[in-house]
Amino acid sequence: MTLEAIKYAKGKLQILDQLLLPLETHYIDINNVEDGWTAIRSMQVRGAPGIAIVGCLSLVVEIYNKIYDSKDALFEEIKKKFLYLITSRPTAVNLLKETNKFLDLTNKLKNDNTVSPADMKNCLIGAIENLLVQDISDNKAIGKHGAETVLRLPGEKYRVLTHCNTGSLATAGYGTALGVIRQLHELGKLELVYCTETRPYMQGSRLTAYELVYEKIPSTLVCDSAVAALFQNTNITAVLVGADRVAANGDTANKIGTYQIAILAKHHNISFYVCAPISSIDFNTKTGNDIPIEERASTEITDIKNIRIAAPGISCWNPAFDITPANLITGIITEVGCFLPVRLEQEILHLKKGSTNCSV
């Protein structure tokens, strides 16, 4: 049974507090949009798909039992809440795309004279609740296409490296890059997965390692600074990472440290794959230079568990993400297949992804 980072049922939302992992497993209640914003900003929940799901569901729990006399009032509240939610973390695009989609839906319902305020609210709730089901379905499809892609590479069993956390803890379940690893393991084709510690927030050593041990997947933890030596001395088949935003040209924003791993992979002729749902691809952002990069507090570098480890008075630069240029990426694995970065926009834009239609 996979880990469950998001628990939702009938207007009740709980999330696994990822700040306490791996030493303590504790779920916290999300009762409104303010709780959702705080959980996202503080990284109690993280991962681009997970952020979008929790953010949108936090709106659901806030409006679930409310009665609205007019559709205009409901629309204005939804708009205000969504605009607030997207300020929580700017780099990951999934939350922005989902909120825009749901705002379009509610605007259409508002202008439909056959739809009551209650119908409008219930339709929005149903559409948002479907994110959980859709995300797991997309993740499993990414796992399938990713495993098929890796299995085309030479070898009988494979050693792969992953960076940051892209599993059940970053999604509704199963995972993106970790979903590919999970699928290789289920097929009996995974020899070993190496996970980086992912400083400074340690998502690899705290979260990915936790998931790999929980799932009994053969794995080894390495320091971020050991990747070059690992590639030099070990036969690694592929690098599998997630994405917080993919630009139209294939440039990818992911957890800080991804770019240097991609350079090392290129030097050592190791395939480098980005694993992400189409919702992480932003065709309105033309290149990686246009992606906003979140900078976080210096204490994430200088302190561990509120204990100072750095020299007092030192200044810090703490970007949460970096940009991996498309020319370092072998392929971008999505729920509809694996694409060359240079063909990403051409091949995906014509695909219809889901629907915002709703029968009320």
C-alpha positions in Angstrom: 0.0 0.0 0.0 1.5 3.3 -1.0 1.8 6.3 1.3 -1.2 8.6 1.5 0.0 12.2 1.8 -3.5 13.7 1.1 -6.6 12.4 2.8 -9.9 13.9 1.6 -13.6 12.9 2.0 -16.8 14.9 1.8 -15.4 18.3 2.6 -12.8 17.1 5.1 -9.1 17.5 4.2 -6.0 16.3 6.0 -2.4 16.3 4.9 0.7 14.4 6.1 2.9 17.0 7.7 6.1 16.5 5.7 8.2 18.8 8.0 8.1 16.0 10.6 9.1 13.1 8.3 10.8 10.7 8.5 10.8 10.6 12.3 7.2 11.3 12.9 4.0 10.6 10.9 1.4 13.1 11.7 -1.7 14.4 9.8 -2.9 18.0 10.2 -6.4 19.4 9.3 -6.8 21.9 6.5 -10.0 23.8 7.3 -9.8 26.8 4.9 -7.7 28.5 2.2 -5.5 30.2 4.8 -4.5 26.8 6.2 -3.9 25.6 2.6 -1.7 28.6 1.8 0.3 28.2 5.0 0.8 24.4 4.5 2.1 25.1 0.9 4.3 28.0 1.9 5.9 26.2 4.9 6.4 23.1 2.8 4.2 20.9 5.0 2.9 19.8 1.5 5.2 20.1 -1.5 5.6 18.8 -5.1 3.9 20.7 -7.9 0.9 18.3 -8.3 0.5 18.0 -4.5 0.6 21.8 -4.1 -2.2 22.2 -6.8 -4.4 19.5 -5.2 -4.1 20.7 -1.6 -4.5 24.4 -2.7 -7.7 23.7 -4.6 -9.1 21.3 -2.0 -8.5 23.9 0.7 -11.1 26.1 -1.2 -13.5 23.1 -1.3 -13.4 22.6 2.5 -14.0 26.3 3.1 -17.1 26.6 0.8 -18.4 23.0 1.3 -21.1 23.8 3.9 -21.7 27.4 3.0 -24.9 28.6 1.3 -24.7 31.3 -1.3 -27.6 33.5 -2.3 -26.1 34.6 -5.6 -23.7 33.3 -8.1 -21.9 36.6 -8.3 -21.1 36.5 -4.6 -19.8 32.9 -5.0 -17.7 33.8 -8.0 -16.1 36.8 -6.3 -15.2 34.7 -3.2 -13.7 31.9 -5.4 -11.7 34.4 -7.4 -10.4 36.2 -4.3 -9.4 32.9 -2.7 -7.7 31.5 -5.8 -5.7 34.7 -6.3 -4.5 34.4 -2.8 -3.5 30.8 -3.1 -1.3 31.3 -6.1 0.9 33.7 -4.1 2.0 30.8 -1.9 4.8 29.5 -4.2 5.5 31.1 -7.6 7.7 28.6 -9.5 5.4 25.5 -9.8 2.8 26.2 -12.4 0.3 23.5 -11.6 -1.7 25.5 -9.0 -1.9 28.5 -11.3 -3.1 26.4 -14.2 -5.7 24.6 -12.1 -7.0 27.8 -10.6 -7.4 29.4 -14.0 -9.2 26.4 -15.2 -11.7 26.4 -12.3 -12.2 30.2 -12.6 -13.1 29.7 -16.3 -15.5 26.9 -15.3 -17.2 29.0 -12.6 -17.5 32.0 -14.8 -19.3 29.9 -17.5 -21.6 28.5 -14.8 -22.2 32.0 -13.4 -23.4 33.2 -16.9 -25.7 30.2 -17.4 -29.2 31.2 -16.4 -30.2 27.5 -15.9 -27.6 27.0 -13.1 -28.4 27.9 -9.5 -25.8 29.1 -6.9 -26.0 25.6 -5.3 -25.5 23.9 -8.7 -22.5 26.2 -9.4 -20.9 25.4 -6.1 -21.5 21.7 -6.4 -20.1 21.5 -9.9 -16.9 23.3 -8.9 -16.5 21.0 -5.9 -17.0 17.9 -8.0 -14.4 19.2 -10.6 -11.8 19.9 -7.9 -12.4 16.5 -6.2 -11.7 14.8 -9.5 -8.1 16.1 -9.3 -7.2 13.3 -6.9 -8.4 10.6 -9.2 -7.0 12.2 -12.3 -3.6 12.8 -10.7 -3.2 9.1 -9.7 -4.3 8.0 -13.2 -1.8 10.4 -14.8 1.0 9.3 -12.5 0.5 5.6 -13.4 0.5 6.5 -17.1 3.8 8.4 -16.6 5.1 5.3 -14.8 4.1 3.1 -17.7 5.6 5.4 -20.4 8.7 6.0 -18.4 9.4 2.4 -17.7 8.9 1.6 -21.4 11.4 4.4 -22.3 14.0 3.1 -19.8 13.6 -0.5 -20.9 14.7 0.6 -24.5 18.1 1.4 -23.0 20.8 -1.3 -23.0 20.8 -3.7 -20.1 18.9 -6.4 -18.3 18.4 -4.6 -15.0 18.8 -0.9 -14.4 20.5 1.5 -11.9 18.9 4.9 -11.8 19.4 8.2 -9.9 16.7 10.5 -8.8 16.8 14.0 -7.2 14.4 15.6 -4.7 11.0 13.9 -4.0 8.6 12.9 -6.7 6.6 10.1 -5.2 3.3 9.7 -3.3 4.4 12.5 -0.9 4.6 15.0 -3.9 1.3 13.9 -5.6 -2.0 12.3 -4.9 -0.3 9.0 -5.0 2.2 6.8 -7.0 4.4 9.6 -8.2 6.0 11.0 -11.3 9.7 10.2 -11.5 9.3 7.9 -8.5 6.3 6.4 -10.3 8.6 5.3 -13.2 11.0 3.8 -10.6 8.1 2.1 -8.9 7.0 0.6 -12.2 10.5 -0.6 -13.1 10.6 -2.3 -9.6 7.2 -3.9 -10.1 8.5 -5.3 -13.5 11.6 -6.8 -11.8 13.8 -4.6 -13.9 15.2 -2.2 -11.2 18.6 -3.2 -9.7 19.0 -0.2 -7.6 17.9 3.5 -7.2 20.2 6.1 -5.9 18.6 9.1 -4.3 20.4 12.4 -3.5 20.0 14.0 -0.1 18.7 17.2 -1.9 20.1 20.0 0.3 19.2 22.3 1.9 15.7 21.0 2.7 16.7 17.3 2.5 13.7 16.1 0.5 15.8 13.2 -0.7 17.1 11.9 2.6 13.9 12.7 4.5 11.2 12.0 2.0 12.4 9.9 -1.0 14.4 7.6 1.2 11.4 7.3 3.5 9.2 6.2 0.6 11.8 3.8 -0.9 12.3 2.1 2.5 8.5 2.0 3.0 8.0 0.4 -0.4 10.9 -2.0 0.0 12.6 -0.7 -3.2 16.3 -1.4 -3.3 17.9 2.0 -2.8 21.0 3.9 -1.6 21.3 7.5 -0.4 24.2 9.7 -1.7 25.3 13.2 -0.9 24.6 15.8 -3.5 28.3 16.4 -3.9 28.9 12.7 -4.6 27.0 12.5 -7.9 30.0 13.1 -10.1 32.0 10.4 -8.4 29.0 8.0 -8.5 28.7 8.5 -12.3 32.4 8.0 -12.7 32.6 4.8 -10.7 29.1 3.2 -11.2 27.1 2.0 -14.2 24.1 4.3 -14.0 21.4 3.8 -16.8 19.4 7.0 -16.4 18.6 10.0 -14.2 14.9 10.4 -13.5 13.7 13.8 -12.1 10.4 15.6 -11.7 9.5 19.2 -12.7 7.9 22.2 -11.2 7.5 23.9 -14.5 8.4 23.0 -18.1 8.7 25.9 -20.6 7.5 25.6 -24.2 11.0 25.0 -25.4 11.6 22.2 -23.0 13.7 24.1 -20.4 12.7 22.8 -17.0 12.6 24.3 -13.5 13.1 21.7 -10.8 14.6 21.5 -7.4 18.0 23.2 -6.9 20.8 20.9 -7.9 19.0 19.4 -10.9 20.9 21.5 -13.4 24.3 20.3 -12.2 23.2 16.6 -12.3 22.1 17.1 -15.9 25.5 18.5 -16.8 27.2 15.5 -15.2 24.8 13.1 -16.9 25.7 14.7 -20.3 29.4 14.4 -19.6 29.1 10.7 -18.7 26.6 9.8 -21.5 23.8 9.0 -19.1 20.2 9.5 -20.3 18.5 12.3 -18.4 14.6 12.3 -18.2 12.2 14.8 -16.8 8.9 13.1 -15.6 5.9 15.4 -15.3 2.2 15.6 -16.1 1.1 17.9 -18.9 -0.2 20.2 -16.2 3.4 21.1 -15.4 4.1 22.2 -19.0 3.5 26.0 -19.4 3.2 26.9 -23.1 2.8 30.6 -22.1 6.4 30.5 -20.8 8.6 30.3 -23.8 12.0 29.6 -22.2 13.5 28.9 -18.8 14.6 32.5 -18.5 10.9 33.4 -18.1 10.3 31.1 -15.1 10.2 32.9 -11.8 12.6 31.3 -9.3 11.5 31.3 -5.7 14.1 32.3 -3.1 13.7 31.0 0.4 14.9 31.9 3.8 18.6 31.8 4.6 17.9 29.7 7.8 17.2 26.7 5.6 21.0 26.7 4.9 22.3 28.0 8.2 20.1 26.0 10.6 19.1 22.4 11.0 16.2 21.7 13.4 16.7 25.3 14.8 20.4 24.6 15.5 22.8 26.9 13.9 25.5 25.1 11.8 26.9 28.0 9.8 29.2 30.8 10.9 27.2 33.7 12.3 27.2 36.7 10.0 27.6 34.8 6.7 25.2 35.9 3.9 23.3 33.2 2.0 21.7 32.7 -1.4 19.0 30.1 -1.3 17.1 29.6 -4.6 14.6 26.7 -4.3 14.9 25.8 -8.0 17.2 25.9 -11.0 16.7 25.7 -14.7 17.9 22.8 -16.8 18.3 23.7 -20.4 16.4 21.6 -22.9 19.6 20.5 -24.7 20.6 18.6 -21.5 17.3 16.6 -21.4 17.0 13.3 -23.2 13.3 13.2 -23.0 10.2 14.6 -21.2 8.0 11.8 -20.0 4.3 12.6 -19.6 1.1 10.7 -19.2 0.7 10.6 -23.0 4.2 9.5 -23.9 7.9 10.6 -24.0 8.8 13.6 -26.1 12.0 15.2 -27.3 12.2 18.7 -25.7 12.4 20.3 -29.1 9.2 18.7 -30.2 7.3 19.1 -27.0 5.1 22.1 -27.9 4.4 20.8 -31.4 3.3 17.3 -30.3 1.3 18.2 -27.2 -0.5 21.4 -28.0 -3.0 19.6 -30.3 -3.9 17.0 -27.6 -7.0 17.7 -25.6 -6.4 17.3 -21.9 -9.5 16.6 -19.9 -12.7 18.8 -19.8 -14.3 21.4 -17.6 -17.8 20.4 -18.7 -20.1 19.6 -15.9 -23.7 18.2 -15.8 -25.7 19.7 -13.0 
